[in-house]
Amino acid sequence: MHRVAVCTVSLACLHLAFAGYAPPATIHVVPLGPQETTEDGGEAYLVVSLSTKPMVDAPVTVEVASTDESEGQVLRPWWLVFRPWHDASVPHLTWDVPKTVTVVGMDDVAVDGDQQYRVTLRVINTNDQGYAALNLPDVTLINNDNDAPQPTPIPYTPAPQPTPAPYTPEPQPTPIPPTPIPYTPAPQPTPAPY
């Protein structure tokens, strides 16, 4: 018989344990609130914690990154450090203190709708083989678009112009030539004999 660990990115890890065996090394990743960001700068939060104390002198470092920084970026922190010892000067680095990751949505000018991207978590440095062997699943987030679609311009179609009628000049009357009047001199009176 053995211990089985089931872990998802949306719920806390569920451990089904049988007595007599040490708990396995498991990293819990739990979203706080909706798994979405916005182009207006809305943020999403992930809480990361360890299930068991790492080996002595074997801190666990987890790298956190975004698969598409044009949609969402890891704001803080980029590396999560879990120390197996307590240090009063940096108590937040102790292994049993959950670490909160902030992811912020990025704006663009494209009307591209809501876009999906992922946050990856990877163990990058530890001497604890139980944690070093873990392959953590990605956390899927949605970046909500804030750009309204532009109205489709209506092409301008000029109104049809009436076809002008062809110009036909009015017929001119045929001129009538004047009829010459023959000249007839007036008769001269006959002079009386002298």
BADO-405879 format. One line per field, with one value per residue: residue in three letters; x, y, z of N, C-alpha, C, O in turn. Coordinates in pm, whole numbers, padded with zeros to 5 digits. Each point is the difference from the previous one (the first is absolute). Layout:
type = [Ala / ...] .
nX = [X / ...] .
nY = [Y / ...] .
nZ = [Z / ...] .
caX = [X / ...] .
caY = [Y / ...] .
caZ = [Z / ...] .
cX = [X / ...] .
cY = [Y / ...] .
cZ = [Z / ...] .
oX = [X / ...] .
oY = [Y / ...] .
oZ = [Z / ...] .
END
This chain:
type = [Met / His / Arg / Val / Ala / Val / Cys / Thr / Val / Ser / Leu / Ala / Cys / Leu / His / Leu / Ala / Phe / Ala / Gly / Tyr / Ala / Pro / Pro / Ala / Thr / Ile / His / Val / Val / Pro / Leu / Gly / Pro / Gln / Glu / Thr / Thr / Glu / Asp / Gly / Gly / Glu / Ala / Tyr / Leu / Val / Val / Ser / Leu / Ser / Thr / Lys / Pro / Met / Val / Asp / Ala / Pro / Val / Thr / Val / Glu / Val / Ala / Ser / Thr / Asp / Glu / Ser / Glu / Gly / Gln / Val / Leu / Arg / Pro / Trp / Trp / Leu / Val / Phe / Arg / Pro / Trp / His / Asp / Ala / Ser / Val / Pro / His / Leu / Thr / Trp / Asp / Val / Pro / Lys / Thr / Val / Thr / Val / Val / Gly / Met / Asp / Asp / Val / Ala / Val / Asp / Gly / Asp / Gln / Gln / Tyr / Arg / Val / Thr / Leu / Arg / Val / Ile / Asn / Thr / Asn / Asp / Gln / Gly / Tyr / Ala / Ala / Leu / Asn / Leu / Pro / Asp / Val / Thr / Leu / Ile / Asn / Asn / Asp / Asn / Asp / Ala / Pro / Gln / Pro / Thr / Pro / Ile / Pro / Tyr / Thr / Pro / Ala / Pro / Gln / Pro / Thr / Pro / Ala / Pro / Tyr / Thr / Pro / Glu / Pro / Gln / Pro / Thr / Pro / Ile / Pro / Pro / Thr / Pro / Ile / Pro / Tyr / Thr / Pro / Ala / Pro / Gln / Pro / Thr / Pro / Ala / Pro / Tyr] .
nX = [00084 / -00163 / 00187 / -00213 / 00132 / -00169 / 00095 / -00118 / -00048 / -00134 / 00128 / -00116 / 00218 / -00034 / -00014 / 00090 / -00074 / 00211 / -00147 / 00099 / -00161 / 00213 / -00042 / -00169 / 00179 / -00078 / -00034 / -00010 / -00161 / 00037 / -00135 / 00105 / -00171 / -00119 / -00081 / -00008 / 00056 / 00111 / -00136 / -00175 / 00073 / -00172 / -00066 / 00197 / -00155 / 00222 / -00136 / 00188 / -00056 / 00111 / 00050 / 00187 / 00031 / 00054 / 00085 / 00073 / -00034 / -00219 / 00133 / -00194 / 00105 / -00141 / 00043 / 00017 / -00143 / 00067 / -00200 / -00114 / 00216 / -00037 / 00035 / 00186 / -00036 / 00186 / -00190 / -00130 / 00209 / 00210 / 00068 / -00044 / 00004 / 00081 / -00027 / 00181 / 00085 / 00026 / -00117 / 00104 / 00205 / 00018 / -00111 / 00024 / 00193 / -00106 / 00126 / 00029 / 00175 / -00218 / 00030 / 00028 / -00135 / 00160 / -00221 / 00170 / -00208 / 00022 / 00099 / -00207 / 00129 / 00109 / -00086 / 00103 / -00119 / -00183 / 00152 / 00017 / -00009 / 00221 / -00095 / 00195 / -00035 / 00165 / -00024 / 00041 / -00133 / 00117 / 00032 / -00163 / 00106 / -00016 / 00143 / 00190 / -00066 / 00006 / -00192 / 00110 / -00185 / -00048 / 00081 / -00189 / 00116 / -00137 / 00073 / -00080 / -00114 / 00168 / 00074 / -00053 / -00155 / 00168 / -00091 / -00158 / 00213 / -00122 / 00008 / 00178 / -00216 / 00165 / -00085 / -00148 / 00181 / -00130 / -00108 / 00203 / -00176 / -00036 / 00207 / -00203 / 00170 / -00038 / -00181 / 00181 / -00106 / -00137 / 00218 / -00135 / 00054 / 00151 / -00212 / 00149 / 00048 / -00141 / 00210 / -00151 / 00143 / 00051 / -00214 / 00128 / -00005 / -00198 / 00213 / -00045 / -00165 / 00194] .
nY = [-00118 / 00109 / 00125 / 00052 / 00049 / 00091 / 00017 / 00144 / 00042 / -00181 / -00183 / 00035 / 00036 / -00148 / 00031 / -00129 / 00057 / -00063 / -00086 / 00162 / 00138 / -00013 / 00174 / -00038 / -00042 / 00152 / 00009 / 00111 / -00085 / 00178 / -00076 / 00195 / -00126 / 00182 / -00173 / 00182 / 00025 / 00181 / 00024 / -00066 / -00198 / -00064 / 00004 / -00100 / -00130 / 00018 / -00171 / 00105 / -00213 / 00027 / -00173 / 00017 / -00076 / 00203 / -00096 / -00141 / 00209 / -00004 / 00180 / 00085 / -00071 / 00162 / -00131 / 00223 / -00134 / 00182 / -00103 / 00123 / 00028 / -00124 / -00206 / -00124 / 00149 / -00127 / 00022 / -00167 / -00049 / 00075 / 00104 / -00215 / 00150 / -00204 / 00153 / -00126 / 00189 / -00019 / 00132 / 00012 / -00061 / -00224 / 00128 / 00199 / 00034 / 00088 / -00174 / 00047 / 00102 / -00011 / -00117 / 00216 / -00127 / 00152 / -00032 / 00083 / 00083 / -00131 / 00203 / 00002 / 00007 / -00180 / 00021 / -00018 / 00178 / -00114 / 00099 / -00169 / -00020 / -00005 / -00109 / 00093 / -00221 / 00134 / -00223 / 00188 / -00004 / -00182 / 00028 / 00155 / -00187 / 00010 / 00134 / -00086 / -00151 / 00158 / -00112 / 00192 / -00059 / -00025 / 00209 / -00122 / 00123 / 00124 / 00015 / 00082 / -00088 / 00134 / -00166 / 00220 / -00162 / -00022 / 00203 / -00156 / 00035 / 00187 / -00196 / 00132 / 00025 / 00049 / 00193 / -00166 / 00003 / 00179 / -00174 / 00095 / 00143 / -00176 / 00080 / 00073 / 00027 / 00185 / -00122 / -00001 / 00185 / -00126 / 00043 / 00163 / -00131 / 00155 / 00061 / -00083 / 00186 / -00103 / 00025 / 00102 / 00027 / 00145 / -00049 / -00002 / 00159 / -00029 / 00005 / 00161 / -00029 / -00019] .
nZ = [00000 / -00112 / 00009 / 00051 / -00175 / 00116 / -00205 / 00126 / -00218 / -00021 / -00003 / 00191 / 00047 / -00164 / 00221 / -00159 / 00204 / -00038 / 00142 / 00121 / -00067 / -00071 / 00134 / -00144 / -00129 / 00145 / -00220 / 00196 / -00133 / 00131 / -00163 / -00040 / 00068 / -00060 / -00120 / 00134 / -00217 / 00075 / -00176 / 00124 / -00078 / -00133 / 00214 / -00046 / 00100 / 00033 / 00050 / 00065 / -00045 / 00194 / -00134 / -00124 / 00207 / -00078 / -00185 / 00158 / 00075 / 00060 / 00016 / 00072 / -00186 / 00066 / -00177 / 00025 / -00112 / -00115 / -00016 / 00150 / -00051 / -00183 / 00085 / 00004 / 00163 / -00030 / 00117 / 00075 / 00064 / -00019 / 00187 / -00042 / 00167 / -00057 / 00163 / -00039 / -00081 / 00221 / -00141 / 00198 / -00069 / 00009 / 00144 / -00100 / 00109 / 00176 / 00062 / 00220 / -00100 / 00057 / -00189 / 00058 / -00126 / -00044 / -00034 / -00121 / 00036 / -00182 / 00021 / -00085 / -00182 / 00077 / -00207 / 00202 / 00071 / 00065 / 00136 / -00149 / 00223 / -00044 / 00171 / -00061 / 00025 / 00076 / 00021 / 00117 / 00183 / -00056 / 00222 / 00001 / 00061 / 00224 / 00110 / 00077 / 00153 / 00157 / -00033 / 00028 / 00111 / -00220 / 00014 / -00003 / -00148 / 00128 / -00212 / 00194 / -00173 / -00067 / -00133 / 00018 / -00012 / -00144 / 00044 / -00036 / -00060 / 00040 / -00109 / -00037 / 00052 / -00144 / 00081 / -00022 / -00132 / 00049 / -00091 / -00001 / 00028 / -00135 / -00015 / 00060 / -00146 / 00120 / -00051 / -00129 / 00086 / -00125 / 00002 / 00081 / -00174 / 00056 / 00040 / -00149 / 00112 / -00147 / -00073 / 00125 / -00179 / 00156 / -00034 / -00186 / 00156 / -00101 / -00069 / 00143 / -00151 / -00088] .
caX = [-00084 / 00080 / -00072 / -00027 / -00024 / -00067 / 00010 / -00047 / 00033 / -00116 / -00038 / 00112 / 00036 / -00067 / 00089 / -00059 / 00117 / -00009 / 00089 / 00130 / 00082 / 00021 / -00076 / 00083 / 00024 / -00101 / -00014 / -00139 / -00021 / -00142 / -00039 / -00088 / -00094 / -00009 / 00127 / -00002 / 00051 / -00066 / 00089 / 00000 / 00095 / -00053 / 00098 / -00037 / 00092 / 00022 / 00067 / 00086 / 00051 / 00057 / -00073 / 00086 / 00126 / 00109 / 00115 / 00086 / 00093 / -00046 / -00110 / -00068 / -00027 / -00096 / -00006 / -00135 / 00011 / -00116 / 00028 / -00027 / 00010 / -00080 / -00133 / 00009 / 00136 / 00016 / 00042 / 00088 / 00143 / 00030 / 00055 / -00051 / 00101 / -00052 / 00115 / -00039 / 00027 / -00066 / 00088 / -00086 / 00016 / -00079 / -00091 / -00082 / 00070 / -00011 / -00066 / -00142 / -00073 / -00043 / 00046 / -00101 / 00050 / -00091 / 00009 / -00076 / -00035 / 00066 / -00090 / 00043 / -00099 / -00067 / -00130 / 00029 / -00083 / 00065 / 00109 / 00047 / 00144 / 00026 / 00108 / 00075 / 00075 / 00104 / 00102 / 00126 / 00119 / -00013 / 00067 / -00100 / -00039 / -00146 / -00051 / 00068 / -00060 / -00138 / -00032 / -00121 / -00088 / -00018 / -00127 / -00056 / -00069 / -00063 / 00013 / -00121 / 00026 / -00074 / -00009 / -00128 / 00015 / -00035 / -00109 / 00041 / -00039 / -00090 / 00060 / -00079 / -00044 / -00071 / -00129 / 00013 / -00037 / -00080 / 00072 / -00053 / -00052 / 00087 / -00046 / -00044 / -00038 / -00129 / 00015 / -00015 / -00081 / 00076 / -00024 / -00063 / 00072 / -00093 / -00032 / 00032 / -00109 / 00061 / -00011 / -00065 / 00003 / -00129 / -00001 / 00027 / -00101 / 00048 / 00001 / -00087 / 00083 / 00031] .
caY = [00118 / 00119 / 00127 / 00059 / 00144 / 00052 / 00146 / 00076 / 00143 / 00077 / -00040 / -00043 / -00139 / -00095 / -00110 / -00122 / -00056 / -00123 / 00012 / -00064 / 00053 / 00145 / 00068 / 00034 / 00142 / 00051 / 00146 / 00042 / 00125 / 00029 / 00136 / 00079 / 00073 / -00042 / -00021 / 00093 / 00136 / 00089 / 00096 / 00122 / -00018 / -00090 / -00099 / -00131 / -00038 / -00142 / -00029 / -00118 / -00048 / -00135 / -00094 / -00050 / 00072 / -00053 / -00053 / 00099 / 00063 / -00021 / 00091 / -00025 / 00123 / -00021 / 00111 / 00029 / 00079 / 00004 / -00049 / 00109 / 00123 / 00106 / -00011 / 00003 / -00009 / -00026 / 00128 / -00030 / -00006 / -00089 / -00122 / -00028 / -00073 / -00067 / -00047 / -00097 / 00056 / 00127 / 00115 / 00107 / 00120 / -00021 / -00110 / -00040 / -00101 / -00130 / -00095 / -00019 / 00124 / 00006 / 00117 / 00049 / 00048 / 00095 / 00006 / 00117 / 00002 / 00102 / 00066 / 00020 / 00080 / -00089 / -00056 / -00143 / -00083 / -00055 / -00087 / -00096 / -00020 / -00090 / 00028 / -00122 / -00010 / -00101 / -00010 / 00023 / -00016 / -00065 / -00129 / -00095 / -00071 / -00010 / 00120 / 00019 / -00086 / 00041 / 00067 / 00074 / 00040 / 00144 / 00061 / 00073 / 00126 / 00072 / 00146 / 00054 / 00113 / 00123 / 00083 / -00017 / -00008 / 00122 / -00025 / -00020 / 00118 / -00024 / 00065 / 00107 / -00024 / 00121 / -00022 / 00003 / 00126 / -00025 / 00012 / 00117 / -00027 / 00059 / 00131 / 00009 / 00140 / 00019 / 00029 / 00140 / 00013 / 00030 / 00142 / 00025 / 00112 / 00109 / 00007 / 00137 / 00074 / 00068 / 00146 / 00062 / 00145 / 00069 / 00068 / 00144 / 00073 / 00052 / 00147 / 00071 / 00069 / 00141] .
caZ = [00000 / -00011 / 00010 / -00131 / 00007 / -00118 / 00007 / -00115 / 00013 / 00040 / 00135 / 00083 / -00023 / 00086 / 00032 / 00052 / 00067 / 00076 / 00116 / -00007 / -00109 / 00006 / -00106 / -00116 / -00027 / -00091 / -00002 / -00018 / -00074 / 00016 / -00040 / 00087 / -00083 / -00141 / -00070 / -00114 / 00012 / -00096 / -00066 / 00081 / 00110 / 00101 / 00043 / 00049 / 00108 / 00023 / 00126 / -00017 / 00129 / 00001 / 00085 / 00107 / 00019 / -00081 / 00072 / 00062 / -00093 / -00138 / -00034 / -00128 / -00076 / -00108 / -00096 / -00048 / -00124 / -00089 / -00135 / -00096 / 00077 / -00061 / 00058 / 00145 / 00052 / 00142 / 00058 / 00113 / -00035 / -00112 / 00060 / 00134 / 00076 / 00119 / 00079 / 00103 / 00133 / 00028 / 00017 / 00050 / -00083 / -00123 / 00035 / -00115 / -00080 / 00065 / -00089 / 00029 / -00024 / -00140 / -00077 / -00094 / -00128 / -00064 / -00146 / -00045 / -00142 / -00082 / -00096 / -00138 / -00074 / -00095 / 00038 / -00020 / 00087 / 00119 / -00041 / 00100 / 00014 / 00112 / 00095 / 00023 / 00125 / -00022 / 00103 / -00071 / 00084 / 00130 / 00017 / 00044 / -00122 / -00007 / -00065 / -00129 / -00103 / -00029 / -00127 / 00037 / -00111 / -00021 / 00040 / -00114 / 00031 / -00111 / 00005 / -00061 / -00090 / 00033 / -00121 / -00068 / -00145 / -00074 / -00095 / -00139 / -00080 / -00114 / -00117 / -00059 / -00137 / -00045 / -00066 / -00147 / -00064 / -00121 / -00127 / -00073 / -00134 / -00103 / -00046 / -00140 / -00024 / -00064 / -00143 / -00037 / -00123 / -00121 / -00032 / -00130 / -00064 / -00038 / -00144 / -00044 / -00066 / -00116 / 00003 / -00117 / 00023 / -00020 / -00131 / 00003 / -00081 / -00127 / 00009 / -00097 / -00104 / 00033] .
cX = [00088 / -00090 / -00016 / -00027 / -00062 / 00000 / -00056 / 00034 / -00118 / -00048 / 00124 / 00027 / -00069 / 00093 / -00079 / 00113 / -00034 / 00107 / 00131 / 00090 / 00010 / -00079 / 00091 / 00021 / -00099 / -00004 / -00145 / -00004 / -00150 / -00030 / -00088 / -00093 / 00002 / 00138 / 00001 / 00063 / -00075 / 00104 / 00001 / 00097 / -00053 / 00096 / -00064 / 00107 / 00005 / 00074 / 00073 / 00054 / 00053 / -00080 / 00082 / 00128 / 00109 / 00110 / 00083 / 00102 / -00038 / -00118 / -00057 / -00030 / -00090 / -00001 / -00142 / 00012 / -00131 / 00040 / -00026 / -00002 / -00070 / -00143 / 00004 / 00144 / -00003 / 00059 / 00097 / -00050 / 00021 / 00057 / -00055 / 00103 / -00064 / 00120 / -00047 / 00029 / -00069 / 00105 / -00089 / 00010 / -00080 / -00097 / -00083 / 00067 / -00007 / -00089 / -00151 / -00081 / -00041 / 00046 / -00109 / 00067 / -00106 / 00026 / -00089 / -00026 / 00066 / -00097 / 00063 / -00109 / -00078 / -00134 / 00011 / -00082 / 00078 / 00102 / 00046 / 00153 / 00022 / 00112 / 00068 / 00074 / 00097 / 00100 / 00137 / 00123 / -00037 / 00080 / -00095 / -00057 / -00151 / -00062 / 00062 / -00067 / -00141 / -00010 / -00134 / -00084 / -00010 / -00136 / -00049 / -00078 / -00060 / 00025 / -00117 / 00031 / -00084 / -00017 / -00133 / 00022 / -00046 / -00114 / 00054 / -00042 / -00088 / 00058 / -00094 / -00031 / -00076 / -00131 / 00017 / -00048 / -00083 / 00083 / -00055 / -00048 / 00092 / -00059 / -00034 / -00042 / -00135 / 00019 / -00025 / -00085 / 00088 / -00026 / -00060 / 00073 / -00099 / -00022 / 00030 / -00120 / 00062 / -00025 / -00064 / 00000 / -00137 / 00004 / 00022 / -00106 / 00063 / 00000 / -00091 / 00090 / 00018 / -00046] .
cY = [00124 / 00122 / 00059 / 00148 / 00045 / 00151 / 00061 / 00146 / 00081 / -00035 / -00036 / -00148 / -00089 / -00118 / -00116 / -00079 / -00129 / 00006 / -00072 / 00054 / 00151 / 00066 / 00036 / 00151 / 00046 / 00151 / 00033 / 00132 / 00028 / 00142 / 00064 / 00081 / -00051 / -00013 / 00087 / 00133 / 00086 / 00093 / 00135 / -00010 / -00088 / -00114 / -00132 / -00043 / -00152 / -00016 / -00133 / -00040 / -00142 / -00088 / -00045 / 00083 / -00061 / -00057 / 00114 / 00049 / -00025 / 00091 / -00035 / 00135 / -00034 / 00125 / 00014 / 00090 / -00006 / -00050 / 00107 / 00131 / 00118 / -00002 / 00008 / -00019 / -00030 / 00125 / -00020 / -00128 / -00095 / -00133 / -00013 / -00087 / -00055 / -00060 / -00099 / 00049 / 00135 / 00108 / 00118 / 00126 / -00010 / -00116 / -00050 / -00105 / -00140 / -00092 / -00010 / 00129 / 00005 / 00129 / 00038 / 00058 / 00092 / 00003 / 00115 / -00008 / 00115 / 00051 / 00000 / 00079 / -00086 / -00044 / -00151 / -00091 / -00048 / -00105 / -00089 / -00005 / -00084 / 00056 / -00133 / 00007 / -00117 / 00005 / 00011 / -00023 / -00063 / -00129 / -00107 / -00069 / -00017 / 00120 / 00021 / -00079 / 00044 / 00069 / 00070 / 00036 / 00151 / 00044 / 00084 / 00122 / 00059 / 00149 / 00061 / 00128 / 00121 / 00091 / -00031 / -00009 / 00129 / -00031 / -00013 / 00120 / -00040 / 00071 / 00104 / -00032 / 00124 / -00037 / 00008 / 00133 / -00030 / 00023 / 00120 / -00040 / 00064 / 00132 / -00004 / 00144 / 00010 / 00034 / 00149 / 00011 / 00039 / 00146 / 00014 / 00117 / 00109 / 00002 / 00143 / 00066 / 00076 / 00153 / 00051 / 00151 / 00063 / 00072 / 00150 / 00073 / 00056 / 00153 / 00064 / 00068 / 00148 / 00089] .
cZ = [00000 / 00008 / -00141 / 00021 / -00130 / 00011 / -00126 / 00024 / 00046 / 00141 / 00078 / -00025 / 00102 / 00021 / 00057 / 00062 / 00071 / 00109 / -00026 / -00109 / 00014 / -00112 / -00116 / -00010 / -00106 / 00011 / -00032 / -00076 / 00001 / -00046 / 00105 / -00089 / -00144 / -00064 / -00126 / 00040 / -00101 / -00061 / 00071 / 00118 / 00111 / 00029 / 00039 / 00101 / 00013 / 00133 / -00016 / 00136 / -00016 / 00095 / 00119 / 00006 / -00087 / 00089 / 00058 / -00102 / -00146 / -00030 / -00138 / -00066 / -00119 / -00087 / -00053 / -00122 / -00076 / -00138 / -00106 / 00076 / -00068 / 00053 / 00152 / 00046 / 00149 / 00063 / 00115 / 00066 / -00117 / 00048 / 00140 / 00072 / 00127 / 00075 / 00108 / 00142 / 00014 / 00022 / 00037 / -00086 / -00131 / 00025 / -00118 / -00086 / 00063 / -00082 / 00024 / -00011 / -00148 / -00067 / -00102 / -00123 / -00061 / -00150 / -00046 / -00149 / -00071 / -00106 / -00139 / -00071 / -00097 / 00056 / -00024 / 00090 / 00122 / -00043 / 00115 / 00002 / 00125 / 00089 / 00030 / 00133 / -00015 / 00115 / -00068 / 00087 / 00133 / -00001 / 00052 / -00123 / -00013 / -00069 / -00138 / -00111 / -00040 / -00135 / 00021 / -00121 / -00009 / 00055 / -00118 / 00049 / -00127 / 00022 / -00076 / -00078 / 00043 / -00121 / -00070 / -00150 / -00067 / -00097 / -00142 / -00083 / -00116 / -00121 / -00060 / -00145 / -00046 / -00069 / -00151 / -00057 / -00126 / -00126 / -00077 / -00140 / -00103 / -00050 / -00149 / -00026 / -00069 / -00148 / -00027 / -00128 / -00119 / -00040 / -00141 / -00064 / -00042 / -00152 / -00047 / -00071 / -00118 / 00008 / -00127 / 00024 / -00028 / -00135 / 00018 / -00086 / -00128 / 00007 / -00106 / -00105 / 00038 / -00110] .
oX = [00111 / -00123 / 00094 / -00074 / 00055 / -00045 / 00033 / 00036 / 00014 / -00081 / 00104 / -00091 / -00011 / 00044 / -00074 / 00081 / -00112 / 00112 / 00006 / 00114 / -00095 / -00012 / 00117 / -00076 / -00002 / 00015 / -00053 / 00074 / -00077 / 00052 / -00085 / 00043 / 00057 / 00092 / 00004 / -00002 / -00083 / 00105 / 00083 / 00005 / 00059 / 00070 / -00118 / 00115 / -00102 / 00093 / -00059 / 00048 / -00030 / -00055 / -00055 / 00036 / 00019 / 00004 / -00001 / 00057 / 00087 / -00111 / 00068 / -00061 / 00031 / -00021 / -00065 / 00072 / -00084 / 00110 / 00044 / -00103 / -00010 / -00074 / -00088 / 00075 / -00087 / 00112 / 00101 / -00120 / -00091 / -00009 / -00001 / 00039 / -00063 / 00061 / -00105 / -00028 / -00040 / 00096 / -00085 / -00094 / -00040 / 00014 / -00045 / -00064 / 00047 / -00096 / -00075 / -00116 / 00087 / 00004 / -00056 / 00091 / -00118 / 00114 / -00116 / 00087 / 00016 / -00084 / 00122 / -00105 / -00083 / -00013 / -00043 / 00023 / 00117 / -00030 / 00010 / 00064 / -00096 / 00088 / -00065 / 00046 / -00038 / 00051 / 00035 / 00112 / -00071 / 00017 / 00038 / -00073 / -00053 / -00092 / -00066 / 00004 / -00059 / 00085 / -00105 / 00053 / 00018 / -00091 / 00069 / -00085 / 00041 / -00025 / -00009 / 00066 / -00112 / -00042 / -00028 / 00082 / -00098 / -00003 / 00095 / -00119 / 00021 / 00020 / -00121 / 00089 / -00109 / -00012 / 00077 / -00105 / 00028 / 00084 / -00119 / 00062 / 00054 / -00121 / 00081 / -00098 / -00036 / 00094 / -00096 / 00015 / 00098 / -00116 / 00039 / 00004 / -00112 / 00090 / -00058 / -00069 / 00092 / -00107 / 00047 / -00066 / -00077 / 00104 / -00051 / -00039 / 00118 / -00102 / -00013 / 00113 / -00089 / 00017] .
oY = [-00001 / -00010 / -00001 / 00036 / -00025 / 00054 / -00043 / 00039 / 00119 / 00073 / -00031 / -00076 / 00034 / -00062 / 00015 / -00059 / -00021 / 00043 / -00103 / -00045 / 00067 / -00056 / 00033 / 00079 / -00054 / 00056 / -00039 / 00093 / -00073 / 00095 / -00066 / 00092 / -00105 / 00075 / -00051 / 00040 / -00051 / 00026 / 00085 / 00089 / -00006 / -00047 / -00006 / 00043 / -00068 / 00075 / -00102 / 00084 / -00069 / 00046 / -00027 / 00069 / -00121 / 00022 / 00112 / -00078 / -00008 / -00048 / -00053 / 00087 / -00090 / 00111 / -00099 / 00100 / -00087 / 00029 / -00015 / 00040 / 00107 / 00096 / 00063 / -00078 / 00047 / 00040 / 00071 / -00028 / -00074 / -00102 / 00097 / -00105 / 00073 / -00096 / 00021 / -00071 / 00062 / -00018 / 00042 / 00080 / 00102 / -00107 / -00114 / -00059 / -00097 / 00046 / -00027 / 00004 / 00007 / 00106 / -00086 / 00083 / -00034 / 00016 / 00007 / -00043 / 00108 / -00074 / -00001 / 00028 / 00050 / -00028 / -00051 / -00120 / 00034 / -00088 / 00044 / 00008 / -00032 / 00073 / -00097 / 00106 / -00109 / 00106 / -00084 / -00008 / 00061 / -00064 / -00115 / 00061 / -00011 / -00015 / 00049 / 00039 / -00058 / 00080 / -00063 / 00043 / 00072 / -00080 / 00091 / -00009 / -00035 / 00053 / -00014 / 00091 / -00015 / 00115 / -00114 / 00073 / 00061 / -00108 / 00068 / 00032 / -00102 / 00121 / -00021 / -00025 / 00027 / -00104 / 00081 / 00051 / -00096 / 00091 / 00003 / -00082 / 00109 / 00014 / -00035 / 00046 / -00083 / 00072 / 00059 / -00081 / 00074 / 00038 / -00070 / 00109 / -00030 / -00028 / 00096 / -00063 / 00079 / 00047 / -00029 / 00049 / -00045 / 00053 / 00061 / -00046 / 00036 / 00060 / -00053 / 00041 / 00064 / 00122] .
oZ = [00052 / -00001 / -00079 / 00091 / -00107 / 00101 / -00111 / 00111 / 00028 / 00058 / -00058 / -00032 / 00118 / -00097 / 00098 / -00072 / 00046 / -00025 / -00066 / -00012 / 00039 / -00109 / 00021 / 00057 / -00111 / 00109 / -00104 / 00032 / -00062 / 00059 / 00061 / -00068 / -00029 / 00031 / -00112 / 00116 / -00076 / 00058 / -00030 / 00084 / 00108 / -00089 / 00037 / -00007 / -00010 / 00029 / -00037 / 00076 / -00097 / 00100 / 00107 / -00095 / 00001 / 00121 / -00051 / -00076 / -00087 / -00020 / -00087 / 00062 / -00078 / 00048 / -00033 / 00003 / 00024 / -00048 / -00114 / 00055 / 00060 / -00018 / 00060 / -00059 / 00073 / -00030 / 00010 / -00004 / -00038 / -00068 / 00076 / -00050 / 00077 / -00047 / 00061 / 00096 / -00099 / 00074 / -00079 / -00002 / -00056 / -00059 / 00000 / -00087 / -00058 / -00063 / -00094 / 00043 / -00087 / 00062 / -00067 / 00010 / -00003 / -00044 / 00039 / -00077 / 00056 / -00052 / -00015 / 00058 / -00075 / 00119 / -00103 / 00002 / 00018 / -00081 / 00115 / -00104 / 00071 / -00046 / 00040 / 00041 / -00041 / 00036 / -00082 / -00051 / 00080 / -00103 / 00020 / -00078 / -00110 / -00080 / -00091 / -00117 / -00091 / -00038 / -00005 / -00102 / 00099 / 00015 / -00045 / 00088 / -00111 / 00108 / -00122 / 00050 / 00048 / 00014 / -00037 / -00055 / 00042 / -00060 / -00039 / -00005 / -00065 / 00002 / -00007 / -00081 / 00050 / -00064 / -00050 / 00040 / -00072 / -00007 / -00031 / -00068 / 00022 / -00013 / -00085 / 00059 / -00084 / -00035 / 00050 / -00092 / 00013 / -00017 / -00093 / 00056 / -00043 / -00078 / 00052 / -00081 / 00020 / 00037 / -00110 / 00092 / -00085 / -00038 / 00094 / -00107 / -00003 / 00036 / -00111 / 00029 / 00057 / 00009] .
END
